[in-house]
């Protein structure tokens, strides 16, 4: 009996283990088939990841790739971020959208020679097809449409059977000279798995055989929305000749889970769980900025006419929104998510009461959360026009029209430009108005700041942290800035001042970017100029080779490094054998090298060598969209009734830098924003418009 009982217990234990093993096997098979969704916009964290991304989509998927080089402190970068995400949704599974934080991934930004933000690069089949700086959504849309169409046209595959049938029918004599290996060699030379090489093959055969070409099929795409970058290459069995070995099984490989022990299954299960968790965390990081933490404006959920719309999302607009929301007016904040000038403050904000050791972006974010808490909603779009000729007023944005009883204009002011020779041509090539946005791109280089007010002082102090030297060019013999900031600047060892001088021109050189990423200087006729490399340091030559991915292992002598560099340039200048990028012109760009100045007292001209120049000479109010409807002064600032924020139009109020050309501080803007909300609330009550 004891023996029989032991046998039964052993049998039950074996069955239990078998059942457990079966459950684990099923779970492992399920996990093997599981694939997490790719984020709409992928955050590229390393240069190696950047290269793998381009390589994968050039060789495996054939999808266009667009890369946004940005910084969290860059206002225009924040402005275009939600629009960029919308485009990623629009072109889902047709193109790949990625982003590079230049502060976190400086290696890629340096290798790509990014000199302004935001900068966008567009690639197709591994070739760079366009690069430009600035939040130009129309250009992105146009280029993406063009590249997607080209991708769909060229992403075809000529199969082995299709090519064989073509030659058999249209070139039987040639077919008699070829065997299966030669046919496969033709396909392999065109590119495994299809793509632009197969498109070129079809095009060549059409020309040779009077419009006849082999049948094609759509290029086989890897599973899971473009596959895994840097993973194993996809099988090309569809294009391969049939095997004569009939003894081999044609059944797909399957894991022999039924032969595994329970302990092995447990280890494998734990390993796969860990891998999936790691993958989910990475994708969560990639997607972390895609959802807005604020309530968004959704027209079907709103009344036909809003009580109040606030145009602008800086301190003035957000303060107005907080007061209006607390009054039950349920305001709509209509503006790109830039946060005004305060959003771009890279230095610590020290003069805002109650705020200690904080930055502009943090303060703006806190204001946004506070406004949302009390019921404000955000319409993150640019206001194109306002119609105040009929009531209720009509506000038009890129996406919609909003009717409203009252308006607060809090659109602030934009940076003013000098208007001198070379300024426009050098934008994106070293000339900028945002030191916080672009300053980091010129680390360890000589830079210039133009101006003498608080903004110029702040820019100089920000740049002095990372730049080799900072030179301030000011047209007077003393600064207009506050005493504290001026003293800090004058005491800084890395900051010099050129007094009584005005900028006459920005000068530089023109470069052509080669296929390997190297840049060569060209003259006015587009001819490549010989560079004097005797003045370059070894580190600079090495940096250029690193950027192009050229190995110089074991080479320390400068002359040998220069030879390696020149050979890489020569190789890149050789004409390409394929037509992957038909119609794509080589990228050319301007690079700032010096600023021409004139002393206002002596009239002597001189030059200040630099890699970048940051203009900080004041601002122009953003009020053109209400021009000829509301009274303004000669400089475009909205005029308001003394002691109020009321404008010349009943129901329209103005706050912040759009109406203030004297103080222009975050604290005064916030105060006037609160005034505008209070004035608007009283006016609405007088008109009989109750809170929603």
VODO-607329 format. One record per residue (C-alpha): chain; x negated, y, z negated. Coordinates in nm, 3 decimals. Example, Ala and Ser with C-alpha at 12.3 -4.5 7.8 and 13.67 -1.06 7.14 Angstrom:
<site A,<-1.230,-0.450,-0.780>> <site A,<-1.367,-0.106,-0.714>> 
This chain:
<site A,<0.000,0.000,0.000>> <site A,<-0.277,0.239,-0.092>> <site A,<-0.448,0.169,0.238>> <site A,<-0.123,0.223,0.431>> <site A,<-0.061,0.552,0.251>> <site A,<-0.412,0.669,0.332>> <site A,<-0.360,0.585,0.698>> <site A,<-0.031,0.782,0.704>> <site A,<-0.197,1.083,0.539>> <site A,<-0.485,1.069,0.787>> <site A,<-0.238,1.046,1.075>> <site A,<-0.041,1.344,0.943>> <site A,<-0.362,1.542,0.898>> <site A,<-0.468,1.458,1.251>> <site A,<-0.129,1.565,1.385>> <site A,<-0.147,1.890,1.187>> <site A,<-0.493,1.963,1.324>> <site A,<-0.373,1.879,1.673>> <site A,<-0.075,2.109,1.633>> <site A,<-0.297,2.387,1.501>> <site A,<-0.542,2.338,1.785>> <site A,<-0.258,2.350,2.037>> <site A,<-0.124,2.678,1.887>> <site A,<-0.469,2.833,1.895>> <site A,<-0.524,2.719,2.251>> <site A,<-0.196,2.879,2.359>> <site A,<-0.289,3.201,2.179>> <site A,<-0.632,3.209,2.342>> <site A,<-0.481,3.160,2.686>> <site A,<-0.236,3.441,2.618>> <site A,<-0.518,3.672,2.508>> <site A,<-0.721,3.580,2.816>> <site A,<-0.440,3.711,3.031>> <site A,<-0.392,4.023,2.824>> <site A,<-0.519,4.349,2.969>> <site A,<-0.483,4.684,2.802>> <site A,<-0.369,4.976,3.013>> <site A,<-0.630,5.216,3.143>> <site A,<-0.595,5.570,2.998>> <site A,<-0.479,5.832,3.245>> <site A,<-0.794,6.038,3.192>> <site A,<-1.108,5.849,3.094>> <site A,<-1.366,6.011,2.865>> <site A,<-1.715,5.928,2.998>> <site A,<-1.952,5.923,2.701>> <site A,<-2.291,5.834,2.851>> <site A,<-2.478,5.885,3.176>> <site A,<-2.503,5.509,3.222>> <site A,<-2.126,5.486,3.194>> <site A,<-2.093,5.770,3.447>> <site A,<-2.311,5.586,3.700>> <site A,<-2.125,5.257,3.647>> <site A,<-1.793,5.434,3.698>> <site A,<-1.897,5.574,4.036>> <site A,<-2.061,5.248,4.143>> <site A,<-1.760,5.037,4.047>> <site A,<-1.508,5.249,4.235>> <site A,<-1.741,5.278,4.535>> <site A,<-1.801,4.904,4.567>> <site A,<-1.496,4.738,4.411>> <site A,<-1.181,4.952,4.427>> <site A,<-1.257,5.222,4.686>> <site A,<-1.052,5.471,4.483>> <site A,<-1.144,5.843,4.476>> <site A,<-1.296,5.963,4.149>> <site A,<-1.258,6.315,4.008>> <site A,<-1.465,6.425,3.709>> <site A,<-1.389,6.727,3.489>> <site A,<-1.694,6.870,3.307>> <site A,<-1.555,7.061,3.009>> <site A,<-1.617,7.188,2.658>> <site A,<-1.375,7.220,2.365>> <site A,<-1.474,7.584,2.321>> <site A,<-1.397,7.676,2.683>> <site A,<-1.066,7.860,2.729>> <site A,<-1.013,7.777,3.100>> <site A,<-1.097,7.413,3.019>> <site A,<-0.812,7.402,2.769>> <site A,<-0.584,7.582,3.014>> <site A,<-0.624,7.322,3.286>> <site A,<-0.631,7.013,3.060>> <site A,<-0.253,6.947,3.060>> <site A,<-0.232,7.013,3.435>> <site A,<-0.523,6.772,3.491>> <site A,<-0.333,6.508,3.295>> <site A,<-0.020,6.568,3.506>> <site A,<-0.226,6.517,3.822>> <site A,<-0.367,6.195,3.678>> <site A,<-0.010,6.072,3.630>> <site A,<0.079,6.184,3.984>> <site A,<-0.211,5.989,4.138>> <site A,<-0.193,5.692,3.903>> <site A,<-0.337,5.378,4.069>> <site A,<-0.440,5.592,4.368>> <site A,<-0.731,5.782,4.212>> <site A,<-0.945,5.777,3.899>> <site A,<-0.951,6.082,3.669>> <site A,<-1.241,6.119,3.426>> <site A,<-1.384,6.387,3.201>> <site A,<-1.727,6.464,3.056>> <site A,<-1.774,6.669,2.739>> <site A,<-2.096,6.854,2.820>> <site A,<-2.182,6.893,2.451>> <site A,<-2.144,6.522,2.373>> <site A,<-2.282,6.393,2.705>> <site A,<-2.549,6.649,2.784>> <site A,<-2.752,6.396,2.985>> <site A,<-2.486,6.368,3.257>> <site A,<-2.419,6.743,3.258>> <site A,<-2.793,6.809,3.296>> <site A,<-2.840,6.544,3.563>> <site A,<-2.552,6.691,3.764>> <site A,<-2.686,7.044,3.705>> <site A,<-2.355,7.174,3.568>> <site A,<-2.390,7.549,3.513>> <site A,<-2.034,7.663,3.450>> <site A,<-1.711,7.524,3.308>> <site A,<-1.482,7.378,3.395>> <site A,<-1.665,7.217,3.689>> <site A,<-1.498,6.949,3.899>> <site A,<-1.671,6.684,4.109>> <site A,<-1.486,6.462,4.356>> <site A,<-1.628,6.135,4.488>> <site A,<-1.518,5.881,4.746>> <site A,<-1.705,5.555,4.817>> <site A,<-1.991,5.680,4.598>> <site A,<-2.041,6.001,4.796>> <site A,<-1.983,6.342,4.639>> <site A,<-1.726,6.515,4.859>> <site A,<-1.672,6.840,4.670>> <site A,<-1.784,7.035,4.364>> <site A,<-1.655,7.367,4.235>> <site A,<-1.619,7.564,3.914>> <site A,<-1.305,7.725,3.773>> <site A,<-0.949,7.614,3.702>> <site A,<-0.845,7.602,4.070>> <site A,<-0.550,7.360,4.060>> <site A,<-0.461,7.417,4.426>> <site A,<-0.806,7.310,4.540>> <site A,<-0.790,6.997,4.324>> <site A,<-0.449,6.906,4.468>> <site A,<-0.559,6.962,4.826>> <site A,<-0.882,6.766,4.789>> <site A,<-0.716,6.479,4.601>> <site A,<-0.449,6.449,4.870>> <site A,<-0.717,6.438,5.140>> <site A,<-0.934,6.182,4.960>> <site A,<-0.641,5.956,4.868>> <site A,<-0.529,5.947,5.233>> <site A,<-0.884,5.867,5.348>> <site A,<-0.918,5.600,5.079>> <site A,<-0.595,5.432,5.186>> <site A,<-0.697,5.449,5.552>> <site A,<-1.046,5.301,5.500>> <site A,<-0.967,5.052,5.223>> <site A,<-0.909,4.763,5.462>> <site A,<-1.061,4.418,5.495>> <site A,<-1.146,4.211,5.803>> <site A,<-1.117,3.847,5.704>> <site A,<-1.339,3.571,5.835>> <site A,<-1.046,3.407,6.014>> <site A,<-0.938,3.743,6.161>> <site A,<-1.284,3.819,6.301>> <site A,<-1.319,3.467,6.443>> <site A,<-0.977,3.488,6.611>> <site A,<-1.067,3.829,6.758>> <site A,<-1.390,3.709,6.921>> <site A,<-1.224,3.389,7.042>> <site A,<-0.952,3.587,7.220>> <site A,<-1.134,3.901,7.339>> <site A,<-1.501,3.794,7.363>> <site A,<-1.511,3.416,7.419>> <site A,<-1.860,3.430,7.574>> <site A,<-2.000,3.603,7.266>> <site A,<-1.811,3.363,7.043>> <site A,<-1.989,3.072,7.207>> <site A,<-2.322,3.225,7.094>> <site A,<-2.214,3.259,6.731>> <site A,<-2.160,3.014,6.450>> <site A,<-1.983,3.064,6.118>> <site A,<-2.297,3.198,5.954>> <site A,<-2.338,3.477,6.210>> <site A,<-1.975,3.577,6.172>> <site A,<-2.016,3.587,5.796>> <site A,<-2.335,3.794,5.834>> <site A,<-2.136,4.055,6.029>> <site A,<-1.881,4.077,5.748>> <site A,<-2.147,4.088,5.477>> <site A,<-2.329,4.369,5.656>> <site A,<-2.003,4.564,5.675>> <site A,<-1.959,4.517,5.301>> <site A,<-1.832,4.235,5.085>> <site A,<-1.465,4.260,5.003>> <site A,<-1.382,4.526,5.261>> <site A,<-1.386,4.905,5.243>> <site A,<-1.530,5.180,5.466>> <site A,<-1.782,4.941,5.625>> <site A,<-1.498,4.723,5.750>> <site A,<-1.318,5.034,5.874>> <site A,<-1.633,5.132,6.068>> <site A,<-1.656,4.777,6.207>> <site A,<-1.298,4.794,6.336>> <site A,<-1.365,5.137,6.483>> <site A,<-1.679,5.013,6.663>> <site A,<-1.504,4.702,6.801>> <site A,<-1.213,4.916,6.921>> <site A,<-1.452,5.137,7.116>> <site A,<-1.642,4.842,7.263>> <site A,<-1.337,4.631,7.356>> <site A,<-1.109,4.902,7.496>> <site A,<-0.877,4.953,7.200>> <site A,<-0.871,4.590,7.086>> <site A,<-0.964,4.515,6.726>> <site A,<-0.937,4.231,6.475>> <site A,<-0.638,4.210,6.245>> <site A,<-0.695,4.362,5.904>> <site A,<-0.539,4.342,5.564>> <site A,<-0.530,4.579,5.270>> <site A,<-0.846,4.555,5.063>> <site A,<-0.797,4.313,4.774>> <site A,<-0.787,4.511,4.450>> <site A,<-0.901,4.367,4.119>> <site A,<-0.633,4.309,3.860>> <site A,<-0.562,4.563,3.589>> <site A,<-0.555,4.905,3.759>> <site A,<-0.894,4.917,3.914>> <site A,<-1.069,4.647,3.718>> <site A,<-1.338,4.688,3.460>> <site A,<-1.626,4.924,3.541>> <site A,<-1.960,4.758,3.516>> <site A,<-1.803,4.414,3.507>> <site A,<-1.859,4.119,3.736>> <site A,<-1.802,4.167,4.106>> <site A,<-1.480,4.038,4.250>> <site A,<-1.479,3.714,4.444>> <site A,<-1.504,3.745,4.820>> <site A,<-1.363,3.402,4.898>> <site A,<-1.104,3.551,5.133>> <site A,<-1.375,3.661,5.374>> <site A,<-1.589,3.349,5.342>> <site A,<-1.588,3.069,5.600>> <site A,<-1.404,2.753,5.498>> <site A,<-1.611,2.488,5.322>> <site A,<-1.663,2.147,5.486>> <site A,<-1.714,1.976,5.151>> <site A,<-1.380,1.810,5.092>> <site A,<-1.496,1.622,4.788>> <site A,<-1.498,1.935,4.574>> <site A,<-1.182,2.026,4.395>> <site A,<-1.012,2.347,4.509>> <site A,<-0.823,2.388,4.183>> <site A,<-0.904,2.708,3.992>> <site A,<-1.139,2.679,3.698>> <site A,<-0.958,2.651,3.366>> <site A,<-1.099,2.644,3.014>> <site A,<-1.101,2.295,2.859>> <site A,<-0.932,2.411,2.539>> <site A,<-0.781,2.066,2.474>> <site A,<-1.131,1.928,2.421>> <site A,<-1.236,2.196,2.170>> <site A,<-1.252,2.143,1.795>> <site A,<-1.033,2.347,1.557>> <site A,<-1.343,2.517,1.412>> <site A,<-1.459,2.622,1.761>> <site A,<-1.113,2.754,1.845>> <site A,<-1.104,2.956,1.521>> <site A,<-1.442,3.114,1.602>> <site A,<-1.337,3.192,1.960>> <site A,<-1.007,3.340,1.840>> <site A,<-1.184,3.566,1.587>> <site A,<-1.433,3.675,1.854>> <site A,<-1.160,3.764,2.105>> <site A,<-0.958,3.950,1.841>> <site A,<-1.265,4.157,1.759>> <site A,<-1.326,4.233,2.128>> <site A,<-0.963,4.336,2.186>> <site A,<-0.965,4.560,1.878>> <site A,<-1.285,4.726,1.993>> <site A,<-1.135,4.775,2.340>> <site A,<-0.818,4.928,2.197>> <site A,<-1.020,5.169,1.983>> <site A,<-1.228,5.281,2.281>> <site A,<-0.919,5.341,2.491>> <site A,<-0.752,5.527,2.204>> <site A,<-1.055,5.758,2.195>> <site A,<-1.032,5.806,2.572>> <site A,<-0.666,5.899,2.543>> <site A,<-0.681,6.095,2.220>> <site A,<-0.620,6.436,2.378>> <site A,<-0.344,6.337,2.614>> <site A,<-0.048,6.386,2.384>> <site A,<0.021,6.740,2.263>> <site A,<0.074,6.773,1.886>> <site A,<0.325,7.053,1.948>> <site A,<0.692,7.038,2.055>> <site A,<0.716,7.104,2.429>> <site A,<0.981,7.310,2.606>> <site A,<1.236,7.085,2.779>> <site A,<1.501,7.285,2.963>> <site A,<1.789,7.031,2.943>> <site A,<1.763,7.041,2.562>> <site A,<1.781,7.422,2.544>> <site A,<2.061,7.677,2.571>> <site A,<2.125,7.851,2.904>> <site A,<1.973,8.172,2.768>> <site A,<1.697,8.187,2.507>> <site A,<1.710,8.445,2.229>> <site A,<1.343,8.533,2.273>> <site A,<1.045,8.424,2.485>> <site A,<0.692,8.514,2.379>> <site A,<0.443,8.539,2.665>> <site A,<0.096,8.467,2.530>> <site A,<-0.061,8.220,2.288>> <site A,<-0.329,8.422,2.111>> <site A,<-0.303,8.567,1.757>> <site A,<-0.041,8.824,1.866>> <site A,<0.182,8.574,2.043>> <site A,<0.152,8.308,1.773>> <site A,<0.217,8.555,1.490>> <site A,<0.527,8.674,1.677>> <site A,<0.634,8.311,1.718>> <site A,<0.594,8.238,1.345>> <site A,<0.805,8.539,1.244>> <site A,<1.067,8.479,1.513>> <site A,<1.093,8.109,1.426>> <site A,<1.137,8.186,1.055>> <site A,<1.418,8.422,1.153>> <site A,<1.598,8.134,1.326>> <site A,<1.543,8.264,1.680>> <site A,<1.386,7.938,1.802>> <site A,<1.129,8.113,2.024>> <site A,<0.967,7.973,2.337>> <site A,<0.593,8.040,2.371>> <site A,<0.519,8.059,2.743>> <site A,<0.145,8.049,2.813>> <site A,<-0.138,7.813,2.908>> <site A,<-0.288,7.644,2.598>> <site A,<-0.588,7.878,2.584>> <site A,<-0.531,8.059,2.254>> <site A,<-0.656,8.395,2.383>> <site A,<-1.004,8.538,2.329>> <site A,<-1.014,8.401,1.974>> <site A,<-1.009,8.051,2.122>> <site A,<-1.352,8.110,2.275>> <site A,<-1.525,8.246,1.965>> <site A,<-1.825,8.020,1.907>> <site A,<-1.957,8.210,1.606>> <site A,<-1.792,8.180,1.268>> <site A,<-1.500,8.417,1.208>> <site A,<-1.592,8.621,0.902>> <site A,<-1.355,8.919,0.908>> <site A,<-1.012,8.754,0.909>> <site A,<-0.865,8.783,0.556>> <site A,<-0.825,8.452,0.377>> <site A,<-1.031,8.260,0.634>> <site A,<-1.376,8.144,0.526>> <site A,<-1.627,7.953,0.738>> <site A,<-1.394,7.878,1.027>> <site A,<-1.409,7.917,1.404>> <site A,<-1.172,8.079,1.652>> <site A,<-1.036,7.749,1.790>> <site A,<-0.960,7.623,1.437>> <site A,<-0.772,7.941,1.346>> <site A,<-0.567,7.929,1.666>> <site A,<-0.485,7.562,1.609>> <site A,<-0.361,7.640,1.259>> <site A,<-0.138,7.918,1.395>> <site A,<0.006,7.683,1.656>> <site A,<0.088,7.420,1.393>> <site A,<0.251,7.683,1.175>> <site A,<0.467,7.817,1.460>> <site A,<0.572,7.462,1.554>> <site A,<0.658,7.383,1.192>> <site A,<0.922,7.658,1.185>> <site A,<1.083,7.568,1.518>> <site A,<0.885,7.731,1.800>> <site A,<0.842,7.530,2.121>> <site A,<0.560,7.555,2.373>> <site A,<0.589,7.588,2.750>> <site A,<0.225,7.545,2.850>> <site A,<0.235,7.710,3.189>> <site A,<0.128,8.039,3.346>> <site A,<0.393,8.311,3.373>> <site A,<0.396,8.435,3.732>> <site A,<0.655,8.712,3.712>> <site A,<0.922,8.872,3.496>> <site A,<1.244,9.027,3.624>> <site A,<1.370,9.300,3.390>> <site A,<1.610,9.457,3.641>> <site A,<1.906,9.249,3.527>> <site A,<2.014,9.089,3.200>> <site A,<1.943,8.839,3.072>> <site A,<1.580,8.871,3.179>> <site A,<1.425,8.605,3.403>> <site A,<1.078,8.463,3.345>> <site A,<0.924,8.258,3.625>> <site A,<0.641,8.009,3.572>> <site A,<0.482,7.752,3.801>> <site A,<0.736,7.493,3.688>> <site A,<1.063,7.664,3.603>> <site A,<1.271,7.976,3.535>> <site A,<1.371,8.078,3.182>> <site A,<1.655,8.318,3.100>> <site A,<1.611,8.523,2.782>> <site A,<1.762,8.817,2.595>> <site A,<1.432,8.948,2.459>> <site A,<1.064,8.927,2.556>> <site A,<0.741,8.984,2.367>> <site A,<0.443,9.049,2.597>> <site A,<0.128,8.933,2.416>> <site A,<-0.093,8.834,2.708>> <site A,<-0.413,8.994,2.579>> <site A,<-0.698,9.096,2.808>> <site A,<-0.952,8.926,3.035>> <site A,<-1.324,8.987,3.061>> <site A,<-1.430,9.278,3.279>> <site A,<-1.686,9.229,3.557>> <site A,<-1.959,9.467,3.674>> <site A,<-1.875,9.458,4.044>> <site A,<-2.241,9.467,4.154>> <site A,<-2.417,9.285,4.435>> <site A,<-2.451,8.909,4.387>> <site A,<-2.212,8.892,4.091>> <site A,<-1.936,8.708,4.274>> <site A,<-2.175,8.483,4.470>> <site A,<-2.357,8.377,4.152>> <site A,<-2.047,8.288,3.949>> <site A,<-2.080,7.922,3.867>> <site A,<-2.449,7.945,3.948>> <site A,<-2.558,8.126,3.634>> <site A,<-2.335,8.435,3.608>> <site A,<-2.062,8.391,3.346>> <site A,<-1.837,8.585,3.109>> <site A,<-1.815,8.310,2.847>> <site A,<-2.128,8.238,2.645>> <site A,<-1.941,7.992,2.423>> <site A,<-1.822,7.799,2.730>> <site A,<-2.139,7.790,2.936>> <site A,<-2.426,7.879,2.703>> <site A,<-2.512,7.522,2.610>> <site A,<-2.578,7.443,2.976>> <site A,<-2.885,7.668,2.963>> <site A,<-3.052,7.524,2.654>> <site A,<-3.428,7.595,2.635>> <site A,<-3.403,7.850,2.918>> <site A,<-3.421,8.230,2.938>> <site A,<-3.082,8.402,2.946>> <site A,<-2.946,8.757,2.963>> <site A,<-2.650,8.928,2.792>> <site A,<-2.511,9.251,2.937>> <site A,<-2.325,9.487,2.701>> <site A,<-2.350,9.664,2.368>> <site A,<-2.029,9.591,2.177>> <site A,<-1.929,9.324,1.928>> <site A,<-1.867,9.068,2.203>> <site A,<-2.220,9.115,2.342>> <site A,<-2.369,9.077,1.993>> <site A,<-2.170,8.761,1.924>> <site A,<-2.268,8.615,2.262>> <site A,<-2.636,8.689,2.199>> <site A,<-2.628,8.524,1.856>> <site A,<-2.451,8.215,1.997>> <site A,<-2.703,8.184,2.280>> <site A,<-3.003,8.237,2.052>> <site A,<-2.926,7.904,1.884>> <site A,<-3.006,7.700,2.195>> <site A,<-3.176,7.926,2.451>> <site A,<-3.550,7.980,2.483>> <site A,<-3.498,8.358,2.476>> <site A,<-3.213,8.609,2.498>> <site A,<-3.249,8.954,2.655>> <site A,<-2.972,9.211,2.601>> <site A,<-2.938,9.475,2.874>> <site A,<-2.755,9.787,2.749>> <site A,<-2.694,10.112,2.932>> <site A,<-2.729,10.330,2.619>> <site A,<-3.000,10.380,2.355>> <site A,<-2.793,10.227,2.074>> <site A,<-2.524,9.963,2.034>> <site A,<-2.151,10.033,1.996>> <site A,<-2.115,9.714,1.792>> <site A,<-2.047,9.694,1.420>> <site A,<-2.345,9.758,1.195>> <site A,<-2.359,9.402,1.058>> <site A,<-2.369,9.236,1.400>> <site A,<-2.613,9.492,1.545>> <site A,<-2.854,9.443,1.256>> <site A,<-2.844,9.064,1.294>> <site A,<-2.923,9.092,1.664>> <site A,<-3.211,9.336,1.618>> <site A,<-3.362,9.120,1.345>> <site A,<-3.348,8.797,1.547>> <site A,<-3.688,8.679,1.669>> <site A,<-3.553,8.526,1.994>> <site A,<-3.353,8.833,2.104>> <site A,<-3.504,9.129,2.292>> <site A,<-3.326,9.446,2.408>> <site A,<-3.370,9.645,2.730>> <site A,<-3.230,9.991,2.646>> <site A,<-3.095,10.263,2.879>> <site A,<-3.067,10.023,3.171>> <site A,<-2.793,9.928,3.415>> <site A,<-2.765,9.613,3.623>> <site A,<-2.792,9.674,3.997>> <site A,<-2.777,9.319,4.131>> <site A,<-2.794,8.949,4.053>> <site A,<-3.048,8.765,4.265>> <site A,<-3.133,8.400,4.308>> <site A,<-3.187,8.116,4.548>> <site A,<-2.971,7.887,4.757>> <site A,<-2.995,7.512,4.707>> <site A,<-2.877,7.206,4.895>> <site A,<-2.788,6.898,4.693>> <site A,<-2.920,6.576,4.846>> <site A,<-2.753,6.236,4.837>> <site A,<-2.962,6.122,4.537>> <site A,<-2.871,6.431,4.333>> <site A,<-3.197,6.621,4.394>> <site A,<-3.169,6.986,4.492>> <site A,<-3.393,7.162,4.745>> <site A,<-3.415,7.533,4.817>> <site A,<-3.298,7.655,5.158>> <site A,<-3.339,7.985,5.342>> <site A,<-3.069,8.205,5.498>> <site A,<-3.063,7.982,5.807>> <site A,<-3.014,7.666,5.603>> <site A,<-3.366,7.536,5.656>> <site A,<-3.537,7.359,5.367>> <site A,<-3.817,7.565,5.210>> <site A,<-4.144,7.420,5.085>> <site A,<-4.158,7.446,4.706>> <site A,<-4.474,7.541,4.520>> <site A,<-4.483,7.269,4.255>> <site A,<-4.814,7.376,4.105>> <site A,<-4.628,7.598,3.859>> <site A,<-4.398,7.321,3.737>> <site A,<-4.467,7.144,3.412>> <site A,<-4.488,6.766,3.396>> <site A,<-4.164,6.755,3.194>> <site A,<-3.978,6.945,3.467>> <site A,<-4.093,6.702,3.738>> <site A,<-3.994,6.410,3.514>> <site A,<-3.654,6.571,3.448>> <site A,<-3.587,6.597,3.821>> <site A,<-3.686,6.234,3.877>> <site A,<-3.465,6.123,3.588>> <site A,<-3.170,6.316,3.732>> <site A,<-3.211,6.135,4.064>> <site A,<-3.259,5.797,3.900>> <site A,<-3.610,5.760,4.044>> <site A,<-3.847,5.540,3.842>> <site A,<-4.191,5.675,3.754>> <site A,<-4.290,5.405,3.504>> <site A,<-4.662,5.406,3.433>> <site A,<-4.721,5.741,3.611>> <site A,<-4.851,6.017,3.384>> <site A,<-5.065,6.223,3.618>> <site A,<-4.881,6.531,3.747>> <site A,<-5.011,6.500,4.103>> <site A,<-4.887,6.143,4.125>> <site A,<-4.550,6.246,3.983>> <site A,<-4.525,6.520,4.247>> <site A,<-4.601,6.264,4.521>> <site A,<-4.326,6.039,4.383>> <site A,<-4.087,6.333,4.376>> <site A,<-4.163,6.442,4.733>> <site A,<-4.119,6.085,4.859>> <site A,<-3.776,6.069,4.691>> <site A,<-3.681,6.398,4.859>> <site A,<-3.798,6.270,5.198>> <site A,<-3.601,5.946,5.155>> <site A,<-3.288,6.144,5.068>> <site A,<-3.329,6.359,5.379>> <site A,<-3.324,6.060,5.611>> <site A,<-2.996,6.038,5.809>> <site A,<-2.746,5.786,5.676>> <site A,<-2.668,5.477,5.882>> <site A,<-2.298,5.468,5.794>> <site A,<-2.010,5.709,5.826>> <site A,<-1.871,5.672,5.475>> <site A,<-1.843,6.045,5.434>> <site A,<-1.742,6.162,5.779>> <site A,<-1.644,6.528,5.764>> <site A,<-1.814,6.590,5.428>> <site A,<-2.059,6.881,5.440>> <site A,<-2.365,6.865,5.212>> <site A,<-2.312,7.055,4.890>> <site A,<-2.483,7.392,4.868>> <site A,<-2.490,7.631,4.573>> <site A,<-2.640,7.957,4.450>> <site A,<-2.872,7.960,4.150>> <site A,<-2.948,8.276,3.953>> <site A,<-3.317,8.350,3.898>> <site A,<-3.333,8.718,3.800>> <site A,<-3.139,9.038,3.728>> <site A,<-3.231,9.366,3.893>> <site A,<-3.200,9.666,3.656>> <site A,<-3.259,10.042,3.676>> <site A,<-3.358,10.261,3.381>> <site A,<-3.100,10.541,3.363>> <site A,<-3.357,10.794,3.232>> <site A,<-3.663,10.717,3.447>> <site A,<-3.485,10.559,3.747>> <site A,<-3.753,10.289,3.750>> <site A,<-3.641,9.953,3.888>> <site A,<-3.743,9.627,3.723>> <site A,<-3.646,9.259,3.712>> <site A,<-3.554,9.033,3.423>> <site A,<-3.613,8.665,3.499>> <site A,<-3.340,8.435,3.371>> <site A,<-3.142,8.119,3.439>> <site A,<-2.811,8.271,3.332>> <site A,<-2.650,8.609,3.270>> <site A,<-2.347,8.660,3.045>> <site A,<-2.139,8.972,3.100>> <site A,<-1.978,9.124,2.789>> <site A,<-1.876,9.479,2.882>> <site A,<-1.513,9.485,2.775>> <site A,<-1.177,9.363,2.894>> <site A,<-0.888,9.447,3.127>> <site A,<-0.532,9.386,3.002>> <site A,<-0.333,9.097,3.153>> <site A,<-0.030,9.304,3.244>> <site A,<-0.017,9.296,3.624>> <site A,<0.285,9.062,3.622>> <site A,<0.500,9.342,3.469>> <site A,<0.346,9.628,3.666>> <site A,<0.599,9.884,3.802>> <site A,<0.860,9.754,3.554>> <site A,<0.717,9.872,3.221>> <site A,<0.535,10.198,3.152>> <site A,<0.156,10.164,3.124>> <site A,<-0.145,10.393,3.092>> <site A,<-0.402,10.442,3.366>> <site A,<-0.600,10.136,3.252>> <site A,<-0.302,9.899,3.257>> <site A,<-0.231,9.890,2.883>> <site A,<0.141,9.882,2.801>> <site A,<0.258,10.198,2.625>> <site A,<0.481,10.155,2.321>> <site A,<0.691,10.394,2.117>> <site A,<0.495,10.541,1.825>> <site A,<0.514,10.326,1.514>> <site A,<0.685,10.035,1.697>> <site A,<0.621,9.768,1.959>> <site A,<0.914,9.880,2.177>> <site A,<0.834,9.942,2.544>> <site A,<1.011,10.153,2.806>> <site A,<1.252,9.862,2.867>> <site A,<1.508,9.785,2.599>> <site A,<1.456,9.429,2.477>> <site A,<1.093,9.407,2.588>> <site A,<0.821,9.440,2.323>> <site A,<0.441,9.441,2.347>> <site A,<0.175,9.326,2.102>> <site A,<-0.196,9.260,2.079>> <site A,<-0.462,9.362,2.330>> <site A,<-0.204,9.402,2.608>> <site A,<-0.101,9.725,2.432>> <site A,<-0.409,9.804,2.220>> <site A,<-0.721,9.954,2.377>> <site A,<-0.859,10.089,2.049>> <site A,<-0.886,9.820,1.780>> <site A,<-0.870,9.491,1.976>> <site A,<-0.921,9.265,1.675>> <site A,<-0.761,8.929,1.595>> <site A,<-0.619,9.065,1.270>> <site A,<-0.466,9.375,1.431>> <site A,<-0.325,9.161,1.713>> <site A,<-0.162,8.925,1.463>> <site A,<-0.018,9.223,1.276>> <site A,<0.130,9.376,1.590>> <site A,<0.270,9.034,1.683>> <site A,<0.456,9.021,1.352>> <site A,<0.583,9.376,1.420>> <site A,<0.706,9.274,1.765>> <site A,<0.904,8.981,1.624>> <site A,<1.063,9.203,1.357>> <site A,<1.147,9.471,1.614>> <site A,<1.295,9.208,1.847>> <site A,<1.503,9.050,1.568>> <site A,<1.654,9.389,1.475>> <site A,<1.722,9.473,1.839>> <site A,<1.893,9.138,1.902>> <site A,<2.113,9.192,1.595>> <site A,<2.206,9.541,1.718>> <site A,<2.305,9.391,2.054>> <site A,<2.520,9.124,1.888>> <site A,<2.293,8.830,1.978>> <site A,<2.297,8.595,1.682>> <site A,<2.033,8.335,1.605>> <site A,<2.071,8.004,1.788>> 
